């Protein structure tokens, strides 16, 4: 138990037992045995051309085919890669989180393992990052997917996410992105939130850029995405908006809603009282009376929820000594 706790407190570099590198390539894969070797054969010369030190980290998200056998063979090749294997399928968000936690690069690049992202675009992302950006996101301008089931829902989602989060990107769903180490490893990922990383990183005051990248149709295997995930994405978007705007001040949103509800209920109660006392109308058959009572009670509950949220926020930050700010640099 002591050893396990010690590992949790170690930095990713210490935990993986290696020294830092310049660039880490994180590739989540799930049942992609036919795509791994072609992708790997493209990546190796590209990284050699970039220069510096680098690593390729595959995260096997509980594949049921021969994906991990291929990764094991690549690990024993002349240009070995690193591989992380999940016990079962946890999803792309969990795979990226594991990749971030074990990456040793000062810059972390993520891309899909289905060969639809072009590894030749990696130097473009790195060049854009050298201009001073913290996050560089790929934009699949000529996307090679079905319009009704993939491209149209994606366009609507990208517009909605940009409007709600305030971070305008054309393609939140593109996995091909580059992050500075301190950005990627200081973001907690849950649910389907991997697509919201640029938006969540905006809380840290990062600079985000977008670069047009290539996109190719899938050659092997089947897509793991569809319309079924739309509702999950919308629910996670609500979570992201709350975390960005009200994570440290929940009373402001719950209190505002609570006061609005209580005020509406109180106004209805005053109207009904005047109607009863002045005009002599009965209240026994008036649905407005029940509505007024309901609005007042709901308002009280919302305010109470806000107060409880404030207490939980303080316990969270003070108990873990978690700061409510992020420092970029300090001059002494």
C-alpha positions in Angstrom: 0.0 0.0 0.0 2.8 2.4 0.9 4.4 1.8 -2.5 1.2 2.4 -4.4 0.6 5.7 -2.5 4.2 6.7 -3.2 3.6 6.1 -7.0 0.5 8.3 -6.9 2.5 11.2 -5.5 5.4 10.9 -8.0 5.6 13.0 -11.1 4.9 11.2 -14.5 8.6 11.3 -15.3 9.4 9.6 -12.0 6.6 7.1 -12.3 7.6 6.0 -15.8 11.2 5.8 -14.8 12.5 7.8 -17.8 13.9 11.2 -18.5 12.0 14.1 -20.1 11.8 14.3 -23.9 11.0 17.1 -26.3 7.8 15.6 -27.9 5.4 12.9 -26.8 2.9 11.4 -29.3 -0.1 10.0 -27.6 -2.3 7.6 -29.6 -5.4 6.1 -28.1 -6.4 2.9 -29.9 -9.4 0.5 -29.7 -9.5 -2.5 -32.1 -7.1 -0.9 -34.6 -4.7 -3.8 -35.2 -4.6 -3.2 -39.0 -3.9 0.5 -38.6 -1.1 0.6 -36.0 1.8 -0.6 -38.1 1.1 1.7 -41.1 0.7 4.7 -38.7 3.9 3.8 -36.8 5.9 3.5 -40.0 4.8 7.0 -40.9 5.5 8.5 -37.5 9.1 7.3 -37.1 10.6 9.2 -40.0 8.5 12.3 -39.2 9.9 12.4 -35.7 13.4 11.8 -36.9 13.0 14.7 -39.3 11.7 16.9 -36.5 14.8 16.2 -34.5 15.3 16.3 -30.7 14.1 13.6 -28.4 10.6 12.1 -28.7 8.5 9.1 -27.8 5.4 7.4 -29.1 2.9 6.2 -26.5 0.0 4.0 -27.5 -2.9 3.6 -25.1 -4.8 0.3 -25.8 -8.3 1.1 -24.6 -9.2 -2.6 -23.9 -9.1 -3.8 -27.4 -10.6 -7.2 -28.1 -8.6 -8.0 -31.3 -4.8 -8.3 -31.8 -4.0 -4.7 -31.2 -1.9 -5.3 -28.1 0.0 -8.1 -29.9 1.0 -5.6 -32.6 2.1 -3.1 -29.9 4.2 -5.7 -28.2 5.9 -6.5 -31.4 6.6 -2.8 -32.1 8.0 -2.4 -28.6 10.6 -5.0 -29.4 11.5 -3.4 -32.8 14.5 -1.2 -33.6 12.4 1.9 -32.9 10.5 0.8 -29.8 7.3 2.5 -28.7 5.7 2.6 -25.3 2.3 1.0 -24.7 -0.3 1.3 -21.9 -3.0 -1.4 -21.8 -6.4 -1.0 -20.1 -8.1 -3.9 -18.5 -11.3 -3.0 -20.3 -12.7 -0.3 -22.6 -12.9 2.9 -20.6 -13.3 5.4 -23.5 -11.2 7.9 -25.4 -11.2 10.4 -22.5 -9.7 7.9 -20.1 -7.2 6.8 -22.7 -6.0 10.4 -23.3 -5.9 11.0 -19.5 -3.6 8.0 -19.1 -1.5 9.2 -22.0 -1.1 12.6 -20.4 -0.2 11.1 -17.0 2.5 8.9 -18.5 3.9 11.3 -21.1 7.4 12.6 -20.7 7.4 15.3 -23.4 7.5 19.0 -22.9 5.1 19.1 -25.8 2.3 16.5 -26.0 0.7 15.7 -29.4 -2.4 13.6 -29.6 -3.9 11.9 -32.7 -6.3 9.1 -33.5 -5.0 5.6 -34.3 -7.4 5.0 -37.2 -5.2 6.6 -39.9 -7.7 9.4 -40.6 -5.3 12.0 -39.1 -2.2 12.8 -41.1 1.1 12.4 -39.1 2.7 14.8 -41.6 0.7 17.6 -40.0 2.5 17.2 -36.7 5.3 19.6 -37.7 2.7 22.2 -38.6 1.3 22.1 -35.1 4.7 22.2 -33.5 5.7 25.2 -35.7 2.5 27.0 -34.6 3.3 26.3 -31.0 6.8 27.9 -31.4 4.9 31.1 -32.0 4.0 31.1 -28.3 0.7 29.2 -28.2 -0.1 26.8 -25.4 -2.6 24.7 -27.3 -2.8 24.1 -31.1 -5.8 22.4 -32.4 -6.2 20.7 -35.8 -9.1 21.7 -38.1 -10.3 19.1 -40.6 -11.4 21.5 -43.3 -12.0 18.8 -45.8 -13.4 16.1 -43.5 -13.9 12.7 -45.1 -16.9 11.4 -43.1 -20.6 11.0 -43.7 -22.4 14.3 -43.8 -25.6 13.5 -42.0 -24.2 11.2 -39.2 -20.8 12.8 -38.6 -20.2 16.2 -40.3 -23.5 17.9 -39.7 -23.8 17.0 -36.0 -20.2 18.0 -35.6 -20.7 21.5 -37.1 -23.7 22.1 -34.9 -21.7 20.9 -31.8 -18.7 23.0 -32.7 -20.8 26.1 -33.0 -22.6 25.5 -29.7 -19.4 24.7 -27.8 -17.7 27.8 -29.1 -20.7 30.0 -28.2 -21.1 28.6 -24.7 -17.4 28.3 -23.7 -16.2 31.4 -25.4 -13.3 29.6 -27.1 -14.0 29.7 -30.8 -12.8 26.6 -32.7 -14.0 25.1 -36.0 -13.3 21.5 -35.0 -13.4 20.6 -31.3 -13.7 16.9 -32.3 -10.3 16.6 -34.0 -8.0 14.5 -31.9 -4.9 15.9 -33.6 -3.8 18.6 -31.1 -0.6 19.8 -29.4 -0.4 20.9 -25.8 2.3 22.2 -23.6 3.1 19.8 -20.8 1.8 22.0 -18.0 -1.5 22.5 -19.7 -2.2 18.8 -20.5 -1.2 17.5 -17.1 -3.2 20.0 -15.1 -6.6 19.2 -16.5 -8.9 16.6 -15.0 -10.7 14.5 -17.6 -14.0 12.7 -17.1 -16.9 11.5 -19.1 -16.6 12.7 -22.8 -14.6 15.8 -21.9 -11.5 15.1 -24.1 -13.1 17.2 -26.8 -13.4 20.2 -24.4 -9.7 20.3 -23.4 -9.1 23.7 -25.1 -12.2 25.2 -23.5 -11.2 23.8 -20.0 -7.7 25.0 -20.5 -9.0 28.5 -21.1 -9.6 28.8 -17.4 -5.8 28.7 -17.0 -5.4 31.7 -19.4 -3.8 29.7 -22.2 -3.5 30.9 -25.7 -5.2 28.6 -28.3 -4.6 28.5 -32.0 -6.1 26.4 -34.9 -4.3 24.9 -37.9 -5.9 23.4 -41.0 -4.9 19.7 -41.2 -5.6 16.8 -43.6 -8.2 14.2 -43.0 -8.6 10.8 -44.8 -11.4 8.2 -45.0 -11.0 5.2 -42.7 -9.4 2.3 -44.5 -9.5 -0.5 -41.9 -11.9 -1.2 -39.0 -15.1 0.6 -38.1 -15.8 3.9 -36.5 -16.4 4.0 -32.8 -18.5 7.1 -32.9 -22.1 8.0 -33.9 -25.2 10.0 -33.1 -25.6 8.0 -29.8 -23.0 10.1 -28.1 -24.7 13.5 -28.8 -26.6 13.5 -25.5 -23.5 12.7 -23.5 -21.6 15.5 -25.2 -24.4 18.0 -24.4 -24.5 16.9 -20.8 -20.7 17.3 -20.5 -21.0 20.7 -22.2 -23.2 21.8 -19.3 -20.6 20.5 -16.9 -17.8 22.4 -18.6 -19.8 25.6 -18.7 -20.4 25.3 -14.9 -16.8 24.5 -14.2 -15.6 27.5 -16.3 -18.0 30.0 -14.9 -19.2 28.9 -11.5 -16.9 26.2 -10.1 -15.6 28.5 -7.3 -18.8 30.5 -6.9 -21.8 28.2 -7.1 -24.0 30.5 -5.0 -24.0 33.1 -7.8 -25.9 30.8 -10.2 -28.1 28.9 -7.7 -28.7 32.1 -5.7 -29.7 34.0 -8.8 -32.1 31.3 -9.9 -33.4 31.0 -6.3 -34.1 34.7 -5.9 -35.8 34.8 -9.3 -38.1 31.9 -8.4 -38.8 33.2 -4.9 -39.6 36.7 -6.3 -42.0 35.3 -8.9 -43.7 33.2 -6.2 -43.9 36.2 -3.8 -45.4 38.4 -6.6 -48.0 35.8 -7.3 -48.8 35.5 -3.6 -49.3 39.3 -3.3 -51.5 39.4 -6.4 -53.6 36.5 -5.0 -53.8 38.2 -1.6 -55.1 41.5 -3.1 -57.5 39.5 -5.3 -58.9 37.8 -2.2 -59.0 40.7 0.3 -60.0 43.5 -2.1 -62.1 41.8 -4.8 -63.3 38.9 -2.6 -62.4 36.2 -5.1 -62.0 32.7 -3.7 -58.6 30.9 -3.8 -59.6 27.3 -3.2 -59.8 26.6 -7.0 -56.9 28.8 -8.1 -53.9 26.9 -9.5 -51.9 30.1 -9.2 -51.9 29.6 -5.4 -50.1 26.3 -5.8 -47.7 27.7 -8.3 -46.9 30.6 -6.0 -46.1 28.2 -3.1 -44.1 26.0 -5.4 -42.0 28.9 -6.7 -41.2 30.1 -3.2 -40.2 26.6 -2.1 -38.1 26.0 -5.2 -36.4 29.3 -4.7 -35.5 28.5 -1.1 -34.1 25.1 -2.2 -32.0 26.6 -4.9 -30.5 29.2 -2.5 -29.8 26.3 0.0 -28.1 24.3 -2.8 -25.9 27.3 -3.6 -24.9 27.6 0.1 -24.1 23.9 0.2 -22.1 24.3 -3.0 -20.1 27.1 -1.5 -19.2 24.9 1.5 -18.2 22.0 -0.7 -16.0 24.3 -2.8 -14.2 25.5 0.3 -13.7 22.0 1.5 -12.4 20.9 -1.9 -9.9 23.8 -2.3 -8.8 24.1 1.4 -8.7 20.3 2.1 -6.5 19.6 -0.9 -4.7 23.0 -0.7 -5.7 23.4 -4.4 -5.2 27.0 -5.6 -7.9 28.9 -7.4 -5.3 30.5 -9.7 -2.6 29.5 -12.1 0.8 31.2 -12.2 2.5 31.5 -15.6 5.9 32.8 -14.4 7.5 34.7 -11.5 10.2 37.3 -11.5 12.2 37.7 -8.2 
